[in-house]
């Protein structure tokens, strides 16, 4: 197993510089192998980053904008759904939805594909137009995620 003790101060500094420039684990692993001649595995690299306290820069992906044919949604007063990067426990995917009237809630799809909506306001019932917009956006989010 590879250890940070096998690196010089200059090598550690170089790794920190690579990370600050946006390099991710596979690139750092490759550069350690090629430029420093250390045969490290991906896991060795991951542990090394943790040991050195290096925080990798992760660029946020822009929120997907669902395409809707024949209709456009304005951002104000329209239903808007997002998908969580990490799904809620016991769900395949999850996210948040805000309907055109400003009411919001959490949606999930379980392992069998069964949807649930948990609204912030007890007893809230969105309009049928909002539900249709939500379904279109949900389908687009799921397709874009590759599920």
Phi, psi and omega per residue, in radians:
X1 nan 2.410 -3.105
X2 -1.414 2.524 -3.116
X3 -2.273 2.648 3.098
X4 -1.132 -0.317 3.119
X5 -1.205 -0.266 3.123
X6 -1.477 -0.018 -3.104
X7 -1.847 2.608 3.046
X8 -1.470 2.933 3.111
X9 -1.069 -0.642 3.133
X10 -1.163 -0.691 3.128
X11 -1.170 -0.710 3.093
X12 -1.088 -0.746 3.111
X13 -1.076 -0.704 3.122
X14 -1.109 -0.740 3.130
X15 -1.112 -0.732 3.105
X16 -1.102 -0.660 3.107
X17 -1.137 -0.783 3.127
X18 -1.014 -0.777 -3.122
X19 -1.143 -0.696 -3.138
X20 -1.195 -0.374 3.092
X21 -1.521 0.006 3.066
X22 1.778 0.102 3.122
X23 -1.145 2.452 3.114
X24 -1.783 3.054 -3.044
X25 -0.900 -0.850 -3.116
X26 -1.062 -0.684 3.131
X27 -1.194 -0.735 3.116
X28 -1.099 -0.760 3.102
X29 -1.010 -0.831 -3.131
X30 -1.080 -0.722 -3.126
X31 -1.218 -0.616 3.080
X32 -1.119 -0.727 3.118
X33 -1.130 -0.870 -3.021
X34 -1.357 -0.832 -3.020
X35 -1.524 -0.438 -3.081
X36 -1.981 -0.065 3.118
X37 0.975 0.716 3.051
X38 -1.972 2.073 -3.133
X39 -1.370 1.424 -3.091
X40 -1.703 2.583 3.042
X41 -1.566 3.000 3.095
X42 -1.053 -0.776 -3.138
X43 -1.138 -0.680 3.071
X44 -1.016 -0.745 -3.126
X45 -1.130 -0.743 -3.140
X46 -1.078 -0.807 3.124
X47 -1.146 -0.639 3.113
X48 -1.078 -0.784 3.127
X49 -1.059 -0.745 3.111
X50 -1.140 -0.776 -3.128
X51 -1.061 -0.669 -3.098
X52 -1.464 -0.097 3.129
X53 1.223 0.496 -3.128
X54 -1.498 2.323 3.096
X55 -1.859 2.098 -3.139
X56 -1.336 2.527 3.114
X57 -1.510 2.128 3.124
X58 -1.984 2.020 3.125
X59 -1.302 2.285 3.111
X60 -1.290 2.328 3.080
X61 -1.329 2.473 3.104
X62 -1.105 2.533 3.132
X63 -1.097 2.337 -3.133
X64 -1.157 2.433 3.079
X65 -1.864 1.961 -3.122
X66 -1.154 2.486 3.102
X67 -1.603 2.278 3.136
X68 -2.181 2.106 -3.112
X69 -1.413 2.409 3.072
X70 1.368 0.034 -3.111
X71 -2.703 2.522 3.069
X72 -2.159 2.604 3.129
X73 -1.932 2.321 2.980
X74 -1.458 2.711 -3.119
X75 -1.279 -0.358 3.134
X76 -1.691 2.222 3.100
X77 1.338 0.282 -3.140
X78 -2.027 2.773 3.063
X79 -1.264 2.390 -3.110
X80 -2.388 2.169 3.134
X81 -2.060 2.510 3.059
X82 -2.252 2.791 3.114
X83 -1.998 2.366 3.106
X84 -1.224 2.519 3.071
X85 -1.168 -0.626 3.094
X86 -2.110 2.047 -3.092
X87 -1.136 2.691 3.067
X88 -1.104 2.710 3.125
X89 -0.950 2.502 3.112
X90 1.115 0.356 3.062
X91 -2.205 2.626 3.089
X92 -1.318 -0.807 3.047
X93 -2.500 2.750 3.103
X94 -2.679 2.955 3.128
X95 -3.100 -2.883 -3.122
X96 -2.176 2.678 3.106
X97 -2.416 2.414 3.014
X98 -2.136 2.180 -3.103
X99 -1.542 2.973 -3.022
X100 -1.056 -0.432 3.135
X101 -1.559 0.094 3.091
X102 1.618 -0.182 3.086
X103 -1.238 2.535 -3.098
X104 -2.367 2.976 3.131
X105 -2.990 -3.076 -3.135
X106 -1.983 2.395 3.074
X107 -2.037 2.636 3.060
X108 -2.492 2.719 2.922
X109 -2.136 2.165 -3.136
X110 -1.427 -3.101 -3.061
X111 -1.072 -0.384 3.133
X112 -1.638 -0.015 -3.135
X113 1.561 0.156 -3.136
X114 -1.385 2.171 -3.123
X115 -1.498 2.628 2.988
X116 -2.386 2.594 3.048
X117 -2.206 2.220 3.109
X118 -2.083 1.844 -3.061
X119 -1.457 2.636 3.099
X120 -1.181 -0.563 3.132
X121 -1.756 2.131 -3.135
X122 -1.086 2.297 3.098
X123 1.448 0.022 -3.133
X124 -1.132 2.471 3.096
X125 -2.323 1.939 3.129
X126 -1.209 2.786 3.112
X127 -1.204 2.802 3.139
X128 -1.135 -0.566 3.083
X129 -1.128 -0.752 3.100
X130 -1.088 -0.729 3.123
X131 -1.082 -0.729 3.131
X132 -1.132 -0.750 3.099
X133 -1.094 -0.725 3.115
X134 -1.067 -0.777 -3.136
X135 -1.078 -0.717 3.115
X136 -1.120 -0.787 -3.139
X137 -1.168 -0.681 3.130
X138 -1.095 -0.785 3.110
X139 -1.044 -0.775 3.133
X140 -1.111 -0.734 3.127
X141 -1.083 -0.762 -3.115
X142 -1.173 -0.721 3.111
X143 -1.127 -0.717 -3.139
X144 -1.184 -0.472 3.141
X145 -1.381 -0.228 3.108
X146 1.559 0.182 3.131
X147 -1.391 nan nan
